[in-house]
């Protein structure tokens, strides 16, 4: 599966998946074959960071 390239679309996609299907970013990335650091870096550019306790980007 290809992740959205646009950071805001990526944010929406990832947070929806985390809310509905995955208990952690690592499990989501393992399932999709994605690099969690790449996602974190891309979303940091639009001022979002992963909150492990909330299991979402805020």
N, CA, C and O atoms as a GROMACS GRO file, in nm:
protein
  232
    1UNK      N    1   0.084  -0.118   0.000
    1UNK     CA    2   0.000   0.000   0.000
    1UNK      C    3   0.089   0.124   0.000
    1UNK      O    4   0.188   0.131   0.073
    2UNK      N    5   0.054   0.221  -0.081
    2UNK     CA    6   0.127   0.346  -0.087
    2UNK      C    7   0.061   0.446   0.007
    2UNK      O    8  -0.060   0.468   0.003
    3UNK      N    9   0.142   0.507   0.092
    3UNK     CA   10   0.090   0.608   0.183
    3UNK      C   11   0.072   0.740   0.110
    3UNK      O   12   0.144   0.768   0.014
    4UNK      N   13  -0.024   0.822   0.152
    4UNK     CA   14  -0.044   0.952   0.090
    4UNK      C   15   0.084   1.037   0.096
    4UNK      O   16   0.154   1.036   0.197
    5UNK      N   17   0.112   1.109  -0.010
    5UNK     CA   18   0.230   1.193  -0.016
    5UNK      C   19   0.211   1.327   0.052
    5UNK      O   20   0.305   1.383   0.108
    6UNK      N   21   0.089   1.379   0.047
    6UNK     CA   22   0.059   1.507   0.110
    6UNK      C   23   0.058   1.489   0.262
    6UNK      O   24  -0.008   1.398   0.312
    7UNK      N   25   0.129   1.574   0.337
    7UNK     CA   26   0.138   1.556   0.483
    7UNK      C   27   0.003   1.559   0.555
    7UNK      O   28  -0.018   1.483   0.650
    8UNK      N   29  -0.088   1.645   0.512
    8UNK     CA   30  -0.218   1.652   0.579
    8UNK      C   31  -0.303   1.529   0.548
    8UNK      O   32  -0.373   1.478   0.636
    9UNK      N   33  -0.296   1.480   0.426
    9UNK     CA   34  -0.366   1.356   0.392
    9UNK      C   35  -0.304   1.238   0.467
    9UNK      O   36  -0.375   1.149   0.513
   10UNK      N   37  -0.171   1.239   0.479
   10UNK     CA   38  -0.102   1.135   0.555
   10UNK      C   39  -0.145   1.138   0.701
   10UNK      O   40  -0.170   1.033   0.760
   11UNK      N   41  -0.154   1.256   0.758
   11UNK     CA   42  -0.200   1.271   0.896
   11UNK      C   43  -0.338   1.209   0.916
   11UNK      O   44  -0.359   1.131   1.008
   12UNK      N   45  -0.430   1.244   0.828
   12UNK     CA   46  -0.565   1.190   0.838
   12UNK      C   47  -0.566   1.038   0.823
   12UNK      O   48  -0.632   0.968   0.900
   13UNK      N   49  -0.493   0.988   0.725
   13UNK     CA   50  -0.487   0.844   0.700
   13UNK      C   51  -0.430   0.769   0.820
   13UNK      O   52  -0.488   0.672   0.868
   14UNK      N   53  -0.315   0.816   0.868
   14UNK     CA   54  -0.246   0.747   0.978
   14UNK      C   55  -0.330   0.753   1.106
   14UNK      O   56  -0.346   0.652   1.174
   15UNK      N   57  -0.382   0.870   1.140
   15UNK     CA   58  -0.461   0.879   1.263
   15UNK      C   59  -0.588   0.794   1.256
   15UNK      O   60  -0.629   0.736   1.357
   16UNK      N   61  -0.649   0.786   1.139
   16UNK     CA   62  -0.767   0.700   1.124
   16UNK      C   63  -0.730   0.554   1.144
   16UNK      O   64  -0.799   0.480   1.215
   17UNK      N   65  -0.620   0.511   1.081
   17UNK     CA   66  -0.575   0.372   1.098
   17UNK      C   67  -0.540   0.343   1.244
   17UNK      O   68  -0.572   0.236   1.296
   18UNK      N   69  -0.473   0.438   1.310
   18UNK     CA   70  -0.436   0.418   1.450
   18UNK      C   71  -0.560   0.409   1.538
   18UNK      O   72  -0.566   0.328   1.631
   19UNK      N   73  -0.658   0.492   1.510
   19UNK     CA   74  -0.781   0.490   1.589
   19UNK      C   75  -0.861   0.361   1.568
   19UNK      O   76  -0.912   0.302   1.663
   20UNK      N   77  -0.870   0.318   1.443
   20UNK     CA   78  -0.962   0.209   1.410
   20UNK      C   79  -0.901   0.069   1.406
   20UNK      O   80  -0.971  -0.030   1.426
   21UNK      N   81  -0.768   0.061   1.379
   21UNK     CA   82  -0.713  -0.072   1.350
   21UNK      C   83  -0.586  -0.110   1.425
   21UNK      O   84  -0.561  -0.230   1.443
   22UNK      N   85  -0.506  -0.014   1.468
   22UNK     CA   86  -0.374  -0.049   1.522
   22UNK      C   87  -0.350   0.012   1.660
   22UNK      O   88  -0.381   0.129   1.682
   23UNK      N   89  -0.295  -0.066   1.752
   23UNK     CA   90  -0.269  -0.015   1.886
   23UNK      C   91  -0.140   0.067   1.898
   23UNK      O   92  -0.114   0.125   2.003
   24UNK      N   93  -0.060   0.073   1.789
   24UNK     CA   94   0.064   0.152   1.795
   24UNK      C   95   0.110   0.187   1.654
   24UNK      O   96   0.072   0.123   1.556
   25UNK      N   97   0.192   0.290   1.646
   25UNK     CA   98   0.250   0.330   1.518
   25UNK      C   99   0.338   0.220   1.463
   25UNK      O  100   0.338   0.195   1.342
   26UNK      N  101   0.413   0.154   1.549
   26UNK     CA  102   0.501   0.046   1.503
   26UNK      C  103   0.422  -0.068   1.439
   26UNK      O  104   0.464  -0.122   1.336
   27UNK      N  105   0.309  -0.104   1.498
   27UNK     CA  106   0.228  -0.213   1.440
   27UNK      C  107   0.167  -0.171   1.307
   27UNK      O  108   0.160  -0.251   1.214
   28UNK      N  109   0.124  -0.046   1.298
   28UNK     CA  110   0.072   0.005   1.171
   28UNK      C  111   0.180  -0.002   1.064
   28UNK      O  112   0.155  -0.049   0.953
   29UNK      N  113   0.300   0.045   1.097
   29UNK     CA  114   0.410   0.047   1.001
   29UNK      C  115   0.454  -0.095   0.962
   29UNK      O  116   0.484  -0.121   0.846
   30UNK      N  117   0.457  -0.185   1.058
   30UNK     CA  118   0.491  -0.325   1.028
   30UNK      C  119   0.391  -0.383   0.929
   30UNK      O  120   0.429  -0.452   0.834
   31UNK      N  121   0.266  -0.356   0.950
   31UNK     CA  122   0.160  -0.409   0.864
   31UNK      C  123   0.166  -0.351   0.724
   31UNK      O  124   0.141  -0.422   0.626
   32UNK      N  125   0.199  -0.222   0.712
   32UNK     CA  126   0.199  -0.155   0.583
   32UNK      C  127   0.336  -0.153   0.516
   32UNK      O  128   0.349  -0.108   0.402
   33UNK      N  129   0.438  -0.202   0.586
   33UNK     CA  130   0.573  -0.199   0.531
   33UNK      C  131   0.628  -0.057   0.521
   33UNK      O  132   0.700  -0.024   0.428
   34UNK      N  133   0.592   0.025   0.618
   34UNK     CA  134   0.635   0.166   0.619
   34UNK      C  135   0.738   0.189   0.728
   34UNK      O  136   0.750   0.110   0.822
   35UNK      N  137   0.813   0.297   0.715
   35UNK     CA  138   0.914   0.335   0.813
   35UNK      C  139   0.855   0.439   0.908
   35UNK      O  140   0.820   0.549   0.864
   36UNK      N  141   0.842   0.406   1.037
   36UNK     CA  142   0.782   0.502   1.130
   36UNK      C  143   0.859   0.634   1.139
   36UNK      O  144   0.798   0.739   1.160
   37UNK      N  145   0.990   0.629   1.123
   37UNK     CA  146   1.068   0.753   1.130
   37UNK      C  147   1.038   0.844   1.012
   37UNK      O  148   1.036   0.967   1.027
   38UNK      N  149   1.015   0.787   0.896
   38UNK     CA  150   0.978   0.868   0.780
   38UNK      C  151   0.844   0.936   0.802
   38UNK      O  152   0.827   1.053   0.768
   39UNK      N  153   0.749   0.864   0.857
   39UNK     CA  154   0.617   0.922   0.886
   39UNK      C  155   0.632   1.032   0.990
   39UNK      O  156   0.576   1.141   0.974
   40UNK      N  157   0.706   1.006   1.097
   40UNK     CA  158   0.726   1.108   1.201
   40UNK      C  159   0.793   1.232   1.144
   40UNK      O  160   0.753   1.344   1.175
   41UNK      N  161   0.895   1.212   1.060
   41UNK     CA  162   0.966   1.326   1.001
   41UNK      C  163   0.874   1.408   0.911
   41UNK      O  164   0.874   1.531   0.916
   42UNK      N  165   0.798   1.340   0.829
   42UNK     CA  166   0.709   1.410   0.736
   42UNK      C  167   0.603   1.490   0.812
   42UNK      O  168   0.572   1.604   0.775
   43UNK      N  169   0.548   1.431   0.917
   43UNK     CA  170   0.443   1.500   0.992
   43UNK      C  171   0.501   1.608   1.084
   43UNK      O  172   0.431   1.704   1.119
   44UNK      N  173   0.625   1.593   1.124
   44UNK     CA  174   0.690   1.698   1.204
   44UNK      C  175   0.704   1.827   1.123
   44UNK      O  176   0.703   1.936   1.180
   45UNK      N  177   0.715   1.814   0.992
   45UNK     CA  178   0.726   1.933   0.906
   45UNK      C  179   0.599   2.016   0.905
   45UNK      O  180   0.602   2.134   0.870
   46UNK      N  181   0.487   1.956   0.943
   46UNK     CA  182   0.361   2.030   0.954
   46UNK      C  183   0.317   2.037   1.101
   46UNK      O  184   0.199   2.050   1.132
   47UNK      N  185   0.417   2.029   1.190
   47UNK     CA  186   0.399   2.051   1.334
   47UNK      C  187   0.313   1.946   1.405
   47UNK      O  188   0.237   1.980   1.496
   48UNK      N  189   0.326   1.821   1.365
   48UNK     CA  190   0.258   1.712   1.435
   48UNK      C  191   0.362   1.613   1.486
   48UNK      O  192   0.462   1.586   1.421
   49UNK      N  193   0.336   1.561   1.606
   49UNK     CA  194   0.424   1.463   1.667
   49UNK      C  195   0.339   1.346   1.717
   49UNK      O  196   0.223   1.363   1.754
   50UNK      N  197   0.400   1.228   1.716
   50UNK     CA  198   0.328   1.109   1.763
   50UNK      C  199   0.325   1.107   1.915
   50UNK      O  200   0.428   1.120   1.980
   51UNK      N  201   0.206   1.089   1.970
   51UNK     CA  202   0.186   1.075   2.114
   51UNK      C  203   0.154   0.928   2.141
   51UNK      O  204   0.045   0.881   2.107
   52UNK      N  205   0.248   0.857   2.200
   52UNK     CA  206   0.228   0.712   2.224
   52UNK      C  207   0.110   0.686   2.316
   52UNK      O  208   0.035   0.590   2.295
   53UNK      N  209   0.093   0.768   2.417
   53UNK     CA  210  -0.016   0.747   2.513
   53UNK      C  211  -0.152   0.761   2.446
   53UNK      O  212  -0.243   0.682   2.473
   54UNK      N  213  -0.166   0.859   2.359
   54UNK     CA  214  -0.293   0.879   2.288
   54UNK      C  215  -0.303   0.795   2.161
   54UNK      O  216  -0.411   0.779   2.104
   55UNK      N  217  -0.189   0.742   2.117
   55UNK     CA  218  -0.179   0.663   1.994
   55UNK      C  219  -0.231   0.742   1.874
   55UNK      O  220  -0.311   0.693   1.794
   56UNK      N  221  -0.182   0.866   1.864
   56UNK     CA  222  -0.216   0.948   1.747
   56UNK      C  223  -0.118   1.062   1.735
   56UNK      O  224  -0.043   1.094   1.827
   57UNK      N  225  -0.120   1.124   1.618
   57UNK     CA  226  -0.038   1.242   1.596
   57UNK      C  227  -0.118   1.363   1.641
   57UNK      O  228  -0.234   1.381   1.604
   58UNK      N  229  -0.053   1.446   1.721
   58UNK     CA  230  -0.119   1.567   1.774
   58UNK      C  231  -0.033   1.688   1.748
   58UNK      O  232  -0.071   1.800   1.784
   0.00000   0.00000   0.00000
